[in-house]
């Protein structure tokens, strides 16, 4: 009899949700991101997204939970209610102390959406291959063991591209990944692999009481200081090892017009600052370059002609980065680096590097020509125990010397106390209005460029977007406002579903509505109730959408991650088995497609 009553209650609970589909988007905080801390060890975090539901008479709230270095989520504290605009938008800011957190968005107490984020340090990397890393899946790298999950970067690839990075909304990942493809893949926007940076991040974190650290690598292999200066000037910049415009021919089938690459390699750094730097803030730029200028085989026309020439060109690049980012005190750490297999230690290059770093905000970085300090044994030794695998590039060799771990420690020793951090900029808060079938989104004024679409500022805007105003009479998924300010930095709004969705309609009646109300995808689970296993089916509305599918309990604890990777457009199904025995009878299936989340209740019986 008790079992029969339980089945009646279960079926009633499930039926009450039929026809009441709801979706929550969470754009901010960006998952696996780090926001630059201030000298007070805190920063402002934005929480922004949207509820799509047949009624806004619900309780939307958020809570922030501490997360350990290994990903263990702390106890849930009290939730704070969110105010909803007429179309379900929510937006709030709060001051958060240094640390690593899980932000959860709750709908009537159920954890619908979540994102991990940190308050810590954000570094940008520039230079040549010993800054960029090596493209080689077999290249020895330091182990990921012991790396906190809050050491992060992006796998988005903008190598040899003048496009603006689109915000890393689905591209941030932890550098402690055991996935060798990611370890040797892209550390965006143009870096190769995790290189020495996971280890460097761990060293910084351990020394500062568990500070999360993010790295954005904008380096270019083989580049000379002359090439960087020409890129900053927006003129032709010939690569010293090809004699042609840098990046020309790098991408098969791409433009063969040299002028399409003018500005590179500097533009990669500039664009990273204007996008990632605006979103997350900056602690410092780490500069490691000089081997090409010291190479005896490189034509002198591509190299610095003297120490003063090197110094002048590097300082011009630094000044340009500060002007383009609107941060006159942007800190740069400048390495001394000259040794390669094509040339011994070069005093001219080293003097130029030293003179370019007279003091704050131009600081001395590591001297990687010498094993210890700036004298004694040099790093060009050969044999099984060596720092450089090919006598040029540092590597984690089979001997007792681990060159990349050594490089990380060299960098760490040169990075001192937090100086002049650049705070993350503001996230545009949109306003919403409705007049008949026309729906209007309005962004803050004062921008010099506005792009309204669901992709990036590099793509054309959709019809209806006119400067700071977007007007729609149809149904559009994931619209964002990409706004460029007078400095050139980009600000990106939360993704919003605009049009005939449940929370934006009048006279909505479930039984008469034949139009699908979910913003682009549906989620079903069967059988439900289930005993030991069930199948989850859902639609992906757009190509190359990032999908995360999880089973969670009533407290938001993730019991099983079914899938977490990009998916093609279409229908997908996954069978779920082997759930923990300790999980309760009421569970939830949570689907994330890009920045949109939806949840379905699951009931386990027969236990």
C-alpha positions in Angstrom: 0.0 0.0 0.0 2.8 2.4 0.9 4.5 1.7 -2.4 1.3 2.4 -4.3 0.9 5.7 -2.5 4.5 6.6 -3.3 3.9 6.0 -7.0 0.8 8.2 -6.9 2.8 11.0 -5.3 5.6 10.6 -7.7 3.3 10.7 -10.8 1.5 13.7 -9.4 4.8 15.5 -8.9 5.9 14.8 -12.4 2.6 15.8 -13.9 2.7 19.2 -12.2 5.7 20.0 -14.2 4.3 19.0 -17.6 3.9 22.0 -19.8 5.8 24.2 -17.4 9.2 24.2 -19.1 11.8 26.6 -17.7 15.3 27.5 -18.6 17.9 29.6 -16.8 20.8 31.2 -18.5 24.0 32.1 -16.5 26.5 34.2 -18.4 28.3 35.7 -15.4 30.4 34.7 -13.6 32.1 32.9 -16.5 32.8 29.3 -15.6 36.4 28.5 -14.6 37.4 32.2 -14.9 39.6 34.3 -12.5 38.9 38.0 -11.8 41.9 40.1 -10.9 42.1 40.8 -7.2 42.9 44.3 -5.8 45.6 45.0 -3.2 42.8 44.5 -0.7 42.5 40.9 -1.9 39.0 41.3 -3.3 37.2 42.1 -6.5 33.7 42.9 -7.9 32.0 39.9 -9.4 28.9 40.2 -11.7 26.0 37.6 -11.6 23.9 38.0 -14.7 21.5 35.8 -16.8 17.9 35.2 -17.5 14.9 33.1 -16.5 12.6 31.7 -19.2 9.4 30.5 -17.6 5.7 30.7 -18.0 5.5 32.8 -14.9 7.9 35.1 -13.1 6.1 34.6 -9.8 8.9 32.4 -8.6 11.9 32.8 -6.2 15.2 33.3 -8.0 18.2 33.4 -5.8 22.0 32.8 -5.8 24.5 31.5 -3.3 28.3 31.4 -3.3 30.1 28.3 -2.0 33.8 27.9 -1.3 35.6 25.2 -3.4 38.8 23.5 -2.5 41.9 23.1 -4.7 40.7 19.6 -5.6 37.2 20.7 -6.5 35.4 19.7 -3.3 32.5 22.1 -2.8 31.9 23.5 0.6 28.7 23.7 2.6 25.8 25.7 1.2 25.1 28.9 3.0 22.1 31.2 2.8 20.8 32.2 -0.6 20.2 35.8 -1.7 17.1 36.6 -3.8 17.5 38.1 -7.3 15.2 40.7 -8.8 13.8 39.8 -12.2 13.1 42.2 -15.1 9.9 41.8 -17.1 11.7 39.4 -19.5 13.3 37.4 -16.7 16.7 39.1 -16.7 18.7 39.3 -13.5 21.8 41.3 -12.8 23.7 42.0 -9.6 27.2 42.7 -8.4 29.0 41.8 -5.2 32.4 42.2 -3.6 34.1 38.8 -3.2 37.3 38.0 -1.4 40.3 36.1 -2.8 39.4 32.5 -3.3 37.8 29.9 -5.5 34.0 29.6 -5.5 30.9 27.9 -7.0 28.1 30.4 -7.9 24.7 28.6 -7.9 21.5 30.0 -9.3 18.4 28.6 -7.6 14.8 28.5 -9.0 12.4 27.9 -6.1 15.3 26.4 -4.1 16.5 24.0 -6.9 20.1 24.6 -8.2 19.5 25.3 -11.9 22.7 26.8 -13.0 26.3 27.0 -11.6 29.7 28.3 -12.5 33.1 28.1 -10.8 35.1 31.3 -10.6 37.9 32.8 -8.6 39.3 36.1 -7.3 43.1 36.0 -7.9 45.7 37.0 -10.4 45.5 37.3 -14.2 48.7 37.2 -16.3 49.3 37.8 -20.0 52.3 36.3 -21.8 54.2 37.7 -24.8 57.4 37.0 -26.6 58.6 34.1 -28.7 58.7 30.3 -28.5 60.1 29.9 -24.9 57.1 32.0 -23.9 54.7 30.4 -26.3 55.5 26.8 -25.9 56.1 24.0 -28.5 53.7 22.4 -30.9 54.5 18.7 -30.2 52.1 16.2 -28.7 55.1 14.2 -27.4 56.9 17.2 -25.9 57.7 16.5 -22.2 55.7 18.8 -19.9 55.6 19.0 -16.1 53.1 16.7 -14.4 49.6 18.0 -13.6 49.7 16.2 -10.2 49.1 18.6 -7.4 48.1 21.5 -9.6 45.0 23.3 -8.0 42.0 23.3 -10.2 42.0 27.1 -9.9 45.0 27.5 -12.2 43.2 28.1 -15.5 43.5 29.3 -19.1 41.5 29.2 -22.3 41.7 26.8 -25.2 40.3 29.3 -27.8 42.8 29.7 -30.7 43.5 33.1 -32.2 46.9 32.3 -33.6 47.7 34.5 -36.6 44.3 36.1 -36.3 43.4 39.8 -36.0 40.0 38.8 -34.5 39.0 39.9 -31.0 38.7 37.0 -28.6 35.0 36.4 -28.0 35.1 36.4 -24.2 36.0 32.7 -23.3 32.4 32.0 -22.2 32.8 28.3 -22.9 36.6 28.1 -23.3 38.2 28.3 -19.9 39.7 25.1 -18.5 41.8 24.0 -15.5 45.5 23.5 -16.3 45.5 20.5 -14.0 43.7 18.5 -16.7 44.9 14.9 -17.2 43.8 15.2 -20.8 47.0 15.1 -22.9 45.3 16.7 -25.9 44.5 19.7 -23.8 47.9 19.8 -22.0 49.6 19.9 -25.4 46.8 21.9 -27.1 46.2 25.6 -27.2 46.7 28.0 -24.3 44.9 30.9 -25.9 44.9 33.1 -27.6 48.1 31.8 -29.3 50.1 29.7 -26.8 51.1 26.1 -27.2 50.3 23.8 -24.3 50.4 24.4 -20.6 54.2 24.8 -20.9 55.6 26.0 -17.5 52.5 27.9 -16.6 50.5 25.3 -14.6 53.6 24.9 -12.4 54.1 28.7 -12.2 50.5 29.2 -11.2 50.8 26.6 -8.4 53.9 28.3 -7.1 52.2 31.7 -7.0 49.1 30.2 -5.5 50.9 28.3 -2.7 52.9 31.4 -1.8 49.9 33.7 -1.5 47.5 31.5 0.5 45.6 29.8 -2.3 45.3 32.5 -5.0 43.6 31.4 -8.2 45.7 32.2 -11.3 44.7 32.6 -15.0 47.1 32.8 -18.0 46.5 34.2 -21.4 49.3 33.5 -23.9 49.7 35.9 -26.8 53.2 34.9 -27.9 54.6 34.2 -31.4 57.4 31.7 -32.1 60.6 33.0 -33.6 59.6 36.7 -33.4 62.1 39.5 -33.1 61.8 42.7 -31.2 61.8 44.6 -34.6 58.8 42.4 -35.6 56.9 43.3 -32.5 57.6 47.0 -32.9 56.5 46.9 -36.5 53.3 45.1 -35.5 52.6 47.8 -32.8 53.1 50.4 -35.6 50.6 48.5 -37.8 53.0 48.1 -40.7 54.7 45.2 -42.5 56.5 42.9 -40.0 58.6 40.3 -41.7 59.4 37.2 -39.7 63.2 36.7 -39.3 63.1 33.0 -40.2 60.9 33.3 -43.4 61.6 36.8 -44.7 57.8 37.2 -45.3 55.1 39.0 -43.4 54.6 37.1 -40.1 51.6 34.7 -40.3 51.5 34.8 -44.1 50.8 31.2 -45.1 50.3 29.9 -41.5 46.7 28.9 -42.1 46.0 26.8 -45.2 43.5 28.5 -47.5 43.7 31.8 -45.6 44.4 35.1 -47.3 47.7 35.5 -49.2 47.5 39.3 -49.0 50.3 40.4 -46.6 48.4 43.5 -45.5 45.7 41.3 -43.9 48.3 40.4 -41.3 49.7 43.9 -40.6 49.7 44.5 -36.9 50.7 41.0 -36.0 52.3 39.7 -33.7 51.5 42.6 -31.5 47.7 42.6 -32.4 47.3 39.2 -30.6 48.4 40.8 -27.3 46.4 44.0 -27.9 43.2 42.1 -28.7 43.7 39.8 -25.7 44.0 42.8 -23.4 41.0 44.5 -25.0 38.8 41.4 -24.5 40.2 39.1 -21.7 41.8 42.0 -19.9 38.6 44.0 -19.9 36.5 41.0 -18.7 38.9 39.7 -16.0 41.5 42.4 -15.3 45.3 42.1 -15.4 48.1 41.7 -12.9 51.0 41.8 -15.3 52.4 41.0 -18.8 55.2 38.4 -18.7 57.7 39.0 -21.6 60.3 36.4 -22.7 62.0 37.2 -26.0 65.5 37.7 -27.4 66.7 34.5 -28.9 65.8 35.6 -32.4 67.7 38.9 -32.0 70.8 37.0 -30.7 70.7 34.4 -33.5 73.9 34.7 -35.6 72.1 33.3 -38.6 69.3 35.9 -38.7 69.7 38.7 -41.2 70.6 41.9 -39.3 67.8 43.8 -41.0 65.3 41.8 -38.8 67.1 42.4 -35.5 67.9 45.1 -33.0 71.0 47.0 -34.1 72.2 47.8 -30.6 71.2 47.6 -26.9 69.7 51.0 -27.2 67.7 49.9 -30.3 66.3 46.9 -28.5 65.4 49.0 -25.4 63.7 51.6 -27.5 61.7 49.1 -29.5 60.6 47.1 -26.5 59.6 50.2 -24.6 57.6 51.4 -27.6 55.7 48.1 -27.6 55.0 48.4 -23.9 53.8 52.0 -24.2 51.5 51.0 -27.1 50.0 48.2 -25.0 49.3 50.6 -22.1 47.7 53.2 -24.5 45.6 50.6 -26.3 44.4 49.1 -23.0 43.9 52.4 -21.3 46.2 51.4 -18.4 49.3 53.6 -18.0 50.6 51.6 -15.1 50.1 48.1 -16.6 53.0 46.1 -15.1 55.4 44.3 -17.4 58.1 41.8 -16.3 60.9 41.7 -18.8 63.2 38.6 -19.0 66.8 38.4 -20.0 66.9 35.8 -22.7 69.4 35.4 -25.6 70.8 31.8 -25.7 69.7 29.5 -28.5 71.3 26.7 -30.6 72.1 29.3 -33.2 73.9 31.7 -31.0 75.6 32.0 -27.6 74.8 34.5 -24.8 74.4 37.9 -26.4 75.4 40.9 -24.3 73.8 43.5 -26.6 70.4 41.9 -26.3 70.7 41.4 -22.6 71.7 45.0 -22.0 68.7 46.2 -24.0 66.4 44.0 -21.9 67.9 45.2 -18.6 67.7 48.8 -19.6 64.0 48.4 -20.6 63.2 47.4 -17.0 64.4 50.4 -14.8 61.6 49.9 -12.2 57.9 50.0 -11.6 55.9 49.5 -13.8 58.7 48.0 -16.0 60.1 45.2 -13.8 62.9 42.7 -14.3 61.8 39.2 -15.0 63.9 36.0 -14.8 67.4 35.7 -16.4 66.9 32.4 -18.3 70.4 32.4 -19.8 71.9 31.5 -16.4 70.9 28.6 -14.1 71.1 30.7 -10.9 70.8 34.4 -10.8 72.8 36.2 -13.6 76.2 34.6 -13.4 77.9 31.2 -13.2 76.6 28.1 -15.1 74.5 28.8 -18.2 71.5 26.9 -19.4 73.0 25.9 -22.8 74.6 22.7 -21.4 74.2 19.5 -23.3 73.8 15.8 -22.3 71.1 13.8 -20.7 70.8 16.4 -17.9 70.0 19.6 -19.6 67.6 22.5 -19.5 66.8 22.8 -23.2 65.7 19.8 -25.2 67.1 21.0 -28.5 69.6 23.5 -26.9 67.0 26.3 -27.5 63.7 25.3 -25.9 63.3 24.4 -22.3 61.8 21.0 -21.6 61.0 18.5 -18.9 63.7 16.0 -19.8 64.4 12.4 -18.6 67.3 13.4 -16.4 67.4 15.0 -13.0 67.1 18.5 -14.5 63.5 19.5 -15.3 63.8 22.5 -17.5 60.2 23.7 -17.5 59.8 23.3 -13.8 63.1 25.2 -13.4 61.7 27.9 -15.8 58.5 28.2 -13.6 60.6 28.6 -10.5 62.8 31.3 -12.3 59.6 33.2 -13.2 58.2 32.8 -9.7 61.4 34.2 -8.0 61.1 37.3 -10.1 57.4 38.1 -9.5 57.2 40.0 -6.3 54.3 41.6 -4.4 51.1 42.6 -6.1 51.7 46.0 -7.8 49.2 48.2 -9.7 46.6 45.5 -10.5 44.1 46.5 -13.2 40.6 45.7 -12.2 38.1 43.9 -14.4 35.8 46.3 -16.2 32.0 46.5 -16.0 29.5 44.2 -17.6 26.8 46.0 -19.6 23.4 45.9 -17.9 20.6 45.9 -20.5 17.1 47.2 -20.0 14.0 45.6 -21.6 10.7 47.0 -22.8 7.8 45.6 -24.9 5.4 47.4 -27.2 2.9 45.0 -28.9 5.0 42.4 -30.6 8.2 44.5 -30.5 10.7 43.9 -27.8 13.5 46.3 -27.1 16.8 45.8 -25.4 18.9 48.9 -24.6 22.6 48.9 -23.7 24.4 51.7 -21.9 25.4 54.7 -24.1 28.8 56.0 -24.8 30.2 53.1 -26.8 31.9 53.7 -30.1 30.8 50.4 -31.6 27.9 48.0 -30.8 27.5 44.5 -32.2 24.3 42.6 -31.4 24.4 38.8 -32.1 24.8 35.4 -30.4 28.4 34.8 -31.5 31.0 37.5 -31.2 32.0 41.0 -32.0 33.9 39.6 -35.1 30.6 38.5 -36.7 28.0 40.7 -38.4 25.3 42.0 -36.2 21.8 40.6 -36.5 18.9 42.7 -38.0 17.3 45.0 -35.4 20.5 46.1 -33.8 21.1 49.8 -34.1 23.9 51.3 -32.0 22.9 50.8 -28.3 19.3 49.6 -29.1 18.1 46.2 -30.3 14.5 45.7 -31.5 13.0 42.3 -32.3 9.6 41.1 -33.3 10.7 37.4 -33.7 12.3 34.8 -31.6 16.1 35.0 -31.0 18.4 32.8 -28.9 21.3 34.0 -26.9 21.5 37.6 -28.1 24.4 39.6 -26.6 25.5 43.2 -26.9 29.2 43.5 -27.6 30.1 47.1 -26.8 33.5 48.8 -27.5 34.4 51.8 -25.3 36.4 54.8 -26.4 39.7 53.2 -25.3 39.0 50.1 -27.4 38.1 47.6 -24.6 35.1 45.4 -25.2 32.2 44.8 -22.7 29.9 41.9 -23.3 26.3 41.6 -21.9 24.7 38.5 -20.6 23.2 36.2 -23.3 19.4 36.8 -23.6 16.6 35.0 -25.3 14.4 37.6 -26.9 11.0 37.1 -28.4 8.0 34.8 -27.9 9.3 32.9 -24.9 7.1 32.1 -22.0 8.2 34.9 -19.7 7.8 37.5 -22.4 4.2 36.8 -23.6 0.8 37.9 -22.8 -2.3 35.6 -22.4 -0.1 32.5 -22.3 -2.1 29.3 -22.2 -0.3 26.0 -22.2 -3.1 23.9 -23.7 -3.5 26.3 -26.7 0.2 26.8 -27.4 1.7 24.7 -30.2 4.9 26.7 -30.5 7.9 25.2 -28.6 8.7 27.5 -25.7 12.2 26.2 -24.7 14.9 28.5 -26.1 16.3 26.1 -28.7 16.5 22.8 -26.9 14.3 20.2 -25.1 15.3 17.8 -22.4 13.5 14.5 -21.6 14.5 11.5 -19.4 12.9 8.0 -19.6 11.9 5.9 -17.9 11.0 8.3 -15.2 10.5 7.1 -12.4 13.5 4.7 -12.9 15.1 1.9 -10.9 18.7 1.6 -11.9 19.3 3.4 -15.2 17.6 5.9 -17.6 18.2 7.6 -20.9 18.5 11.4 -21.4 17.5 12.9 -24.7 17.9 16.5 -25.8 18.3 18.8 -28.8 21.3 21.0 -29.5 20.1 24.1 -31.5 23.4 25.3 -32.9 26.6 23.8 -34.3 29.6 23.5 -32.0 27.6 24.2 -28.9 29.3 23.4 -25.6 27.2 20.8 -23.7 27.4 19.8 -20.1 25.0 17.2 -18.8 24.9 16.4 -15.1 22.9 14.5 -12.5 22.6 16.4 -9.3 20.9 15.9 -5.9 18.5 18.3 -4.2 21.4 20.2 -2.7 23.2 20.8 -6.0 25.9 18.2 -5.5 27.0 16.7 -8.8 26.6 13.0 -8.7 27.6 12.2 -12.2 28.9 14.3 -15.2 27.5 12.5 -18.2 29.2 14.6 -20.8 31.1 17.9 -21.0 32.3 18.8 -24.5 31.3 20.5 -27.7 28.4 19.0 -29.7 27.1 19.3 -33.2 23.5 20.5 -33.9 20.9 17.8 -33.6 19.3 15.3 -31.3 21.5 13.5 -28.7 20.8 10.6 -26.3 22.9 9.3 -23.4 22.2 6.4 -21.1 23.0 7.0 -17.4 23.9 4.1 -15.1 25.9 3.5 -12.0 24.7 6.4 -9.9 26.0 6.5 -6.3 24.1 4.3 -3.9 24.1 7.2 -1.4 22.0 9.4 -3.7 18.4 10.0 -2.7 15.1 9.2 -4.4 14.7 12.7 -5.8 17.4 13.7 -8.3 17.7 16.2 -11.1 19.1 16.0 -14.6 20.7 19.4 -15.4 21.6 20.2 -19.0 23.8 23.2 -20.0 24.0 24.2 -23.7 26.4 27.2 -24.0 25.0 29.5 -21.4 21.5 28.1 -21.0 20.5 25.6 -18.4 17.4 23.5 -18.0 16.5 20.9 -15.4 14.3 17.8 -15.2 13.2 16.0 -12.0 14.1 12.3 -11.7 12.6 9.8 -9.3 14.4 6.6 -8.3 12.2 3.8 -7.0 12.6 0.2 -5.9 15.5 0.8 -3.5 
